[in-house]
Amino acid sequence: MRIVLQRVSRAWVCVSGQEVARIGPGLLLLVGIKAGDSEEELSFWARKVPELRVFPDREGKFNLSLRDVGGEILCVSQFTLFGDCSKGRRPSFSRAAPGPEAQGLFNRFVDLLRGQGLPVKTGVFGAHMEVGLINDGPVTLILERQRGK
């Protein structure tokens, strides 16, 4: 699993010219599901993301979490996070989970976040989406664990 986390003032997703989701201050999560990702991986990140201290306190230090500031989450599935461009000119996506597997795992990740009482909105899995955001900071983190760690 690979997540690109962006702290946002606001973010939105449109499909076919229609807005399908919008959040105010919070986190935009671009979520890539890798072939072989497990429930344990989903649970780890679902617990970790809301607790990451990426919001500033009164002194401007990263001391507050999404929970502390009452922010929202916008999750967008993005298989291209596992694009391999090391050979040729066309990316290979062989490391990304196949669509049906990825969709189930993505939905489970969203359910795990919502199960913690977090306000979570999503794009449309598998659709061509336009994602807009106002990156606050800018703050962008790439979240990924090596197997066995």
VOPAGU-2260 file (C-alpha; in pm, 1 decimal, decimal comma):
REM VOPAGU-2260
SITE   aa  ch    i         X         Y         Z
SITE  MET   A    0       0,0       0,0       0,0
SITE  ARG   A    1     124,1     345,0     -85,0
SITE  ILE   A    2     -49,5     666,7      19,9
SITE  VAL   A    3      27,2    1019,2     -88,7
SITE  LEU   A    4    -107,5    1234,8     193,4
SITE  GLN   A    5    -165,9    1604,4     137,0
SITE  ARG   A    6    -281,0    1847,2     402,5
SITE  VAL   A    7    -548,2    2059,1     236,2
SITE  SER   A    8    -756,7    2367,0     299,8
SITE  ARG   A    9   -1012,4    2203,0      71,7
SITE  ALA   A   10   -1026,5    1931,7    -192,1
SITE  TRP   A   11   -1282,9    1795,2    -435,5
SITE  VAL   A   12   -1337,6    1526,0    -697,1
SITE  CYS   A   13   -1534,7    1552,3   -1020,7
SITE  VAL   A   14   -1644,2    1271,5   -1252,7
SITE  SER   A   15   -1783,7    1356,9   -1596,8
SITE  GLY   A   16   -1796,8    1724,0   -1501,5
SITE  GLN   A   17   -2001,3    1659,7   -1185,8
SITE  GLU   A   18   -1863,8    1708,2    -837,5
SITE  VAL   A   19   -1894,5    1382,4    -641,3
SITE  ALA   A   20   -1709,4    1473,4    -320,8
SITE  ARG   A   21   -1575,1    1778,9    -139,7
SITE  ILE   A   22   -1402,9    1838,3     194,0
SITE  GLY   A   23   -1291,2    2140,7     388,2
SITE  PRO   A   24    -973,1    2142,4     595,3
SITE  GLY   A   25    -822,6    1797,9     632,2
SITE  LEU   A   26    -632,9    1534,5     438,2
SITE  LEU   A   27    -646,1    1424,3      76,7
SITE  LEU   A   28    -528,0    1063,6      53,4
SITE  LEU   A   29    -427,8     926,6    -285,7
SITE  VAL   A   30    -433,5     552,7    -215,5
SITE  GLY   A   31    -253,6     286,7    -416,6
SITE  ILE   A   32    -325,5     -77,5    -339,2
SITE  LYS   A   33     -47,2    -321,8    -422,7
SITE  ALA   A   34     -99,2    -683,8    -521,3
SITE  GLY   A   35     -79,1    -887,0    -202,0
SITE  ASP   A   36    -172,9    -607,4      38,7
SITE  SER   A   37    -336,7    -744,5     351,2
SITE  GLU   A   38    -593,7    -648,9     612,6
SITE  GLU   A   39    -302,2    -585,9     849,5
SITE  GLU   A   40    -160,4    -322,9     611,4
SITE  LEU   A   41    -497,2    -150,0     576,9
SITE  SER   A   42    -549,0    -151,2     954,1
SITE  PHE   A   43    -202,1     -12,3    1020,7
SITE  TRP   A   44    -254,1     291,0     797,6
SITE  ALA   A   45    -617,6     342,2     901,5
SITE  ARG   A   46    -496,4     374,4    1261,6
SITE  LYS   A   47    -185,6     578,3    1179,0
SITE  VAL   A   48    -317,0     841,8     936,8
SITE  PRO   A   49    -566,8    1011,7    1174,3
SITE  GLU   A   50    -298,4    1031,8    1444,1
SITE  LEU   A   51     -18,7    1181,6    1231,1
SITE  ARG   A   52      74,1    1521,9    1367,9
SITE  VAL   A   53      78,9    1721,1    1043,7
SITE  PHE   A   54    -126,4    2022,0    1150,7
SITE  PRO   A   55      30,1    2325,8    1317,5
SITE  ASP   A   56     -29,9    2429,1    1675,0
SITE  ARG   A   57     -38,0    2796,5    1780,3
SITE  GLU   A   58     339,6    2813,2    1747,1
SITE  GLY   A   59     334,5    2669,6    1395,0
SITE  LYS   A   60     482,4    2333,4    1498,4
SITE  PHE   A   61     344,7    2003,7    1367,5
SITE  ASN   A   62     181,5    1898,8    1694,3
SITE  LEU   A   63    -181,6    1841,3    1599,7
SITE  SER   A   64    -347,9    1546,4    1429,2
SITE  LEU   A   65    -653,0    1529,1    1204,9
SITE  ARG   A   66    -852,6    1428,2    1512,1
SITE  ASP   A   67    -722,1    1728,6    1707,7
SITE  VAL   A   68    -832,5    1976,7    1441,8
SITE  GLY   A   69   -1160,7    1803,7    1350,7
SITE  GLY   A   70   -1059,6    1766,9     985,8
SITE  GLU   A   71   -1207,6    1558,1     707,7
SITE  ILE   A   72   -1057,6    1297,3     476,3
SITE  LEU   A   73   -1097,6    1261,9     101,4
SITE  CYS   A   74    -976,6     919,9     -21,8
SITE  VAL   A   75    -906,6     871,9    -391,0
SITE  SER   A   76    -798,1     536,2    -530,7
SITE  GLN   A   77    -493,7     573,4    -755,4
SITE  PHE   A   78    -337,1     260,1    -904,0
SITE  THR   A   79     -80,2     472,1   -1087,7
SITE  LEU   A   80     108,5     511,6    -759,5
SITE  PHE   A   81     254,6     170,4    -843,8
SITE  GLY   A   82     359,4     264,9   -1195,6
SITE  ASP   A   83     709,8     138,7   -1278,5
SITE  CYS   A   84     890,0     357,9   -1531,5
SITE  SER   A   85    1230,0     190,9   -1508,0
SITE  LYS   A   86    1200,3      13,7   -1845,1
SITE  GLY   A   87    1072,2     147,4   -2172,3
SITE  ARG   A   88     857,5     455,6   -2208,1
SITE  ARG   A   89     521,2     324,0   -2094,5
SITE  PRO   A   90     469,5     266,2   -1721,2
SITE  SER   A   91     404,2     -88,2   -1606,7
SITE  PHE   A   92     135,2    -130,9   -1344,9
SITE  SER   A   93     200,4    -499,5   -1272,8
SITE  ARG   A   94     265,4    -429,8    -902,3
SITE  ALA   A   95     -78,9    -273,1    -855,2
SITE  ALA   A   96    -356,8    -500,6    -733,1
SITE  PRO   A   97    -605,9    -606,6   -1003,2
SITE  GLY   A   98    -922,8    -393,9   -1013,2
SITE  PRO   A   99   -1166,3    -616,7    -820,2
SITE  GLU   A  100    -908,4    -695,8    -549,0
SITE  ALA   A  101    -800,7    -330,8    -523,5
SITE  GLN   A  102   -1159,8    -209,5    -502,9
SITE  GLY   A  103   -1240,1    -443,2    -215,3
SITE  LEU   A  104    -926,9    -342,6     -24,3
SITE  PHE   A  105    -978,2      27,0     -93,8
SITE  ASN   A  106   -1338,4       4,3      31,2
SITE  ARG   A  107   -1220,8    -181,9     340,9
SITE  PHE   A  108    -962,8      91,5     411,8
SITE  VAL   A  109   -1235,8     356,4     386,7
SITE  ASP   A  110   -1459,7     149,5     616,3
SITE  LEU   A  111   -1178,9     122,7     873,1
SITE  LEU   A  112   -1136,3     501,7     872,4
SITE  ARG   A  113   -1511,2     561,4     900,0
SITE  GLY   A  114   -1532,8     301,7    1177,3
SITE  GLN   A  115   -1324,7     537,3    1389,8
SITE  GLY   A  116   -1588,2     807,2    1354,4
SITE  LEU   A  117   -1392,6    1003,6    1094,7
SITE  PRO   A  118   -1569,6    1201,6     821,9
SITE  VAL   A  119   -1447,1    1032,4     502,0
SITE  LYS   A  120   -1552,2    1101,0     144,7
SITE  THR   A  121   -1429,9     925,7    -168,2
SITE  GLY   A  122   -1394,2     957,4    -539,3
SITE  VAL   A  123   -1543,3     693,6    -771,0
SITE  PHE   A  124   -1331,7     380,4    -792,7
SITE  GLY   A  125   -1213,7     310,4   -1147,2
SITE  ALA   A  126   -1358,7     630,3   -1292,9
SITE  HIS   A  127   -1164,6     899,0   -1473,7
SITE  MET   A  128   -1156,0    1164,7   -1201,8
SITE  GLU   A  129   -1050,8    1525,5   -1183,6
SITE  VAL   A  130    -907,5    1596,7    -839,4
SITE  GLY   A  131    -872,0    1953,5    -718,0
SITE  LEU   A  132    -705,1    2069,3    -400,4
SITE  ILE   A  133    -559,9    2361,4    -216,7
SITE  ASN   A  134    -248,2    2213,8     -53,8
SITE  ASP   A  135    -200,8    2375,7     285,4
SITE  GLY   A  136     163,5    2439,0     368,1
SITE  PRO   A  137     235,6    2275,3     129,5
SITE  VAL   A  138     242,8    1951,2     324,9
SITE  THR   A  139     279,1    1629,2     125,2
SITE  LEU   A  140     395,7    1294,5     265,2
SITE  ILE   A  141     446,3     958,3      97,8
SITE  LEU   A  142     339,5     678,5     330,3
SITE  GLU   A  143     462,0     326,1     270,9
SITE  ARG   A  144     605,3      43,9     478,9
SITE  GLN   A  145     861,6    -210,5     376,3
SITE  ARG   A  146     738,2    -567,2     421,2
SITE  GLY   A  147     817,5    -707,2     761,4
SITE  LYS   A  148     854,8    -367,2     931,9
